[in-house]
Amino acid sequence: MAVKERDMMGSLAKGLKVVEAFTAENPRLSIAQASEIAGLDRATTRRCLLTLAELGYCAYDGKFFTVTPRVLRLGTGCLATMPLPRIVQPFLDVLSEQIGQSTSVSILDEAEIVYIARAAQRRVMSIALMPGSRLPAYCTSMGRVLLAAAGEETTLRLLKASPLVARTEYTVTDIGTLMAEIAKVKERGFAAINQEVEMGLCSIAVPLKAANGRTVAALNVGLAAGKASMEDIEEMFLPPLLRMQAELRQSLI
C-alpha cells in the first residue's frame, strides 16, 4: 500500500536513520560521524541523538554517543513475534552440538543479512554475532544464498546500490564476478566463502525453504579457516546442513 507523504512522520524516519547508523563497526559516533552515515544535516542529527539520550536509548559522554541495551527493545519485540527464530533455534542447537561448530540462520534485509538465530560453539570472528547482528550480503555465505534466491534483477540492483568494500585481500568486489558466483550458488544449492568477510574465517551455507519451495532464510556453519581445504569442509559440513534443510522444510511457511 502506498502511503501519502502527508501521512508520513518525517522526524520518526530521521530518528530511525540515526539509530541505524550505529553498527558493530561503528559503536561510538560523534554528531559529525552519525550525520555523515545517516545522510542528515548535523543540526537534525544532534537533535535526534540528544532525544535518544534523553529517552535512555543512547549514552553521551560529551563527545561520543553509544547505544544502550534499551535500544534492544526496538528489535526484541519483532524477533519475539517472528515464528521463524522459535522454529529454527532448537534445530540449530542440536546441529551445533553434533558438528562442534557455530551455526546461524539469517534473513535478507536489502543488501545485508540479519541474524535471527544462532548457536555458538566458539568465537571465530572478531565481532560477537547474535540475533540482530548484520553483515553485508555480497561477501557472506548466507548472503550469497539469499541473493541467489532473490533473482538476478534484484541482486544486481542491490549490488549496484551497496558499497562493495574489500574487507580482506580475498573479498570479491567486482559486480560481474559476484553475479557469476551467485549464479553458481543457485546452480549448486549452497555457498562456500573462504576468508572474504574476515581473515581466518570460512563458512558454508544452504537456503532454508518452505514446503512450497520458497527460500525464507539461510543456514550456515562458520569455522576457522586453514584447518582443512574448502573441498574437505564442504564434504564434512554440507551433508548435515542439507539434512537440517530437509527436516525444517515442512515446518516453514
Buried (B, 14 or more C-beta within 10 A) or exposed (E): EEEEEEEEEEEEEBBEBBBEBBBBEEEEBBBEBBBBBBEBEEEBBBBBBBBBBEEEBBBBEEEBBBBBEEBBEEEEEEBEEEEBBEBBBEBBBBBBEEBEBBBBBBBBEEBBBBBBBBBBBEEBBEEEBEBBBBBBBBBBBBBBBBBBBBEEEEBBBBBEEBEBEEBBEBBBBEBEEBBEBBEEBBEEEBBBBBBBBBEEBBBBBBBBBBEEEEBBBBBBBBBEBEEBEEEEBBEBBBEBBBEBBEEBBEBBE
